[in-house]
């Protein structure tokens, strides 16, 4: 992927879009964790959909290579517990910033990102999960125009902070029906 894209470049807005339950959040969490592990820099995740405790469970399960159901229920054997503890130590050494504020507005994400960058000049990347449920100020004639305003603002954020921003988007199942 890096060979084709030359990696994530400062100022880029990357949209990761797919239908529901296709693994967008899992992929984003993997990208975020690897970005902070590989660079030692701060990486921000704004989750408009999922609470921090669930995000952490998913990160731990992924890093430890254990089943998230087993992690959630505590049904782990000794080897899996060792892997979970190693994953916790590994994640604990990272500079991941989580914000799971419900009903977060676009303005809130922008303001918090600027504050985070001021406090952490090493901010390397921002992830937003997901743009379809971000609250925006003002009235728009269509959802398309509203999403356009969100993506334009996120692109400006990426350029202003000189960091890549990856935003997840959920594509409607209607798109499948329109293909036939």
Number of C-alpha atoms within 10 A of each C-alpha: 7 7 6 6 8 8 10 18 16 16 19 19 24 18 16 17 16 15 15 12 9 11 11 20 21 15 12 19 20 15 16 24 19 16 20 21 18 10 13 16 17 22 27 23 24 22 25 22 19 16 14 16 10 12 18 15 15 22 21 24 22 17 19 21 13 18 15 17 13 13 18 13 8 10 12 17 10 9 10 18 16 13 19 21 14 15 19 17 12 15 19 10 12 19 20 19 14 16 17 17 16 14 13 18 16 19 15 15 20 16 13 15 21 15 12 17 18 12 10 15 12 16 24 24 26 24 23 23 24 22 21 17 18 21 17 16 9 6 9 12 7 9 11 10 12 18 18 12 15 20 17 13 16 26 20 17 23 24 16 12 20 17 23 24 28 25 25 21 21 18 14 12 11 9 10 10 8 7 6 5
